[in-house]
Amino acid sequence: MQTSTAIRNYLVHTTGIQLGFLTDQNFDMLPLYLLHRFEMVEGTLFNKSVIFAIDKGLVKLTPYDIKRSMETIFNKLMKPVIYCTPAISSTERNRLMQYGVQFIIIGKQMFYRSF
């Protein structure tokens, strides 16, 4: 949950947006491999319900793996998904933007294409 706090603080500091996280959300309908890779947190951003998929860092993921994971989460939950990570290389960041993956690099950068 420390990562959720870091995301909230980063968004408040950079944009002034107060992010609301919802509690007691059930993500049991997601495949186990996704629950192993990501901490899922539902929240509201710009008055829209979104899923923050926070990378646990247990598995090294390529940008394509991240793209496919975000698509699967979206298709199962039917809500926009934002990939969150503390660090990523510039090459991987550029590839995520090419793929259209929304992301937050905590404390450094954010990319939202649908907001």
C-alpha positions as CSV (number, residue, x, y, z in Angstrom):
1,M,0.0,0.0,0.0
2,Q,3.0,2.3,0.2
3,T,3.1,2.4,-3.5
4,S,-0.5,3.5,-3.6
5,T,0.4,6.4,-1.3
6,A,3.4,7.3,-3.5
7,I,1.1,7.4,-6.6
8,R,-1.4,9.5,-4.8
9,N,1.3,12.0,-3.6
10,Y,2.9,12.2,-7.0
11,L,-0.4,13.0,-8.7
12,V,-1.3,15.6,-6.1
13,H,2.2,17.2,-6.4
14,T,2.4,17.3,-10.2
15,T,-1.2,17.9,-11.2
16,G,-3.2,18.9,-8.1
17,I,-5.5,15.9,-8.7
18,Q,-6.9,14.3,-5.6
19,L,-6.9,10.6,-6.3
20,G,-9.4,8.4,-4.6
21,F,-8.7,4.8,-4.0
22,L,-11.6,2.4,-3.4
23,T,-11.3,-0.3,-0.8
24,D,-12.5,-3.9,-0.7
25,Q,-12.4,-4.4,-4.5
26,N,-12.5,-8.0,-5.7
27,F,-10.2,-9.0,-8.5
28,D,-10.8,-12.7,-8.3
29,M,-11.9,-12.9,-12.0
30,L,-8.4,-12.0,-13.1
31,P,-6.0,-14.8,-14.1
32,L,-3.6,-15.8,-11.2
33,Y,-0.5,-14.8,-13.2
34,L,-1.7,-11.2,-13.3
35,L,-2.4,-11.2,-9.6
36,H,1.1,-12.5,-9.1
37,R,2.6,-9.8,-11.2
38,F,0.6,-6.8,-10.2
39,E,-1.0,-5.2,-7.1
40,M,-4.5,-4.1,-8.3
41,V,-6.0,-1.0,-6.9
42,E,-9.2,0.6,-8.1
43,G,-9.5,4.3,-7.9
44,T,-11.1,7.4,-9.4
45,L,-9.2,9.7,-11.7
46,F,-10.9,12.7,-13.4
47,N,-14.2,11.3,-12.1
48,K,-13.7,8.1,-13.9
49,S,-13.2,4.6,-12.4
50,V,-9.7,3.2,-13.3
51,I,-7.6,0.2,-12.3
52,F,-4.0,0.9,-11.2
53,A,-1.9,-2.2,-12.0
54,I,1.2,-1.7,-9.8
55,D,4.1,-3.8,-10.9
56,K,5.4,-6.0,-8.0
57,G,8.7,-6.4,-9.7
58,L,8.7,-10.2,-9.2
59,V,9.0,-10.9,-12.9
60,K,10.9,-8.9,-15.6
61,L,8.3,-7.9,-18.1
62,T,9.0,-6.6,-21.6
63,P,6.9,-3.7,-22.9
64,Y,4.9,-6.2,-25.0
65,D,4.2,-8.3,-21.9
66,I,3.0,-5.2,-20.1
67,K,0.8,-4.3,-23.1
68,R,-0.8,-7.7,-23.2
69,S,-1.3,-7.8,-19.4
70,M,-3.0,-4.4,-19.5
71,E,-5.3,-5.5,-22.3
72,T,-6.3,-8.6,-20.4
73,I,-7.1,-6.6,-17.3
74,F,-9.1,-4.2,-19.3
75,N,-11.0,-7.0,-21.1
76,K,-11.9,-8.7,-17.8
77,L,-12.8,-5.6,-15.8
78,M,-14.0,-3.3,-18.6
79,K,-12.3,-0.3,-16.9
80,P,-9.2,1.7,-18.1
81,V,-6.0,0.4,-16.7
82,I,-2.9,2.4,-15.7
83,Y,0.4,0.5,-15.4
84,C,2.5,1.8,-12.4
85,T,6.1,1.2,-11.7
86,P,8.9,2.9,-9.7
87,A,11.4,2.7,-12.6
88,I,11.7,1.8,-16.3
89,S,14.3,2.4,-19.0
90,S,13.7,5.1,-21.6
91,T,13.6,2.5,-24.4
92,E,10.9,0.6,-22.5
93,R,9.0,3.8,-21.8
94,N,9.0,4.8,-25.4
95,R,7.8,1.4,-26.5
96,L,4.9,1.6,-24.0
97,M,3.9,4.9,-25.5
98,Q,4.1,3.4,-29.0
99,Y,1.8,0.6,-27.8
100,G,-0.6,3.2,-26.2
101,V,-0.2,1.8,-22.7
102,Q,-1.1,4.3,-20.0
103,F,1.4,4.4,-17.2
104,I,2.8,6.2,-14.2
105,I,6.5,6.0,-13.4
106,I,6.3,7.1,-9.8
107,G,8.0,10.4,-9.2
108,K,9.1,10.8,-12.8
109,Q,6.5,10.6,-15.6
110,M,3.0,9.8,-16.5
111,F,1.3,9.0,-19.8
112,Y,-2.5,9.0,-20.1
113,R,-3.9,8.9,-23.6
114,S,-7.6,8.6,-22.8
115,F,-7.9,11.3,-20.2
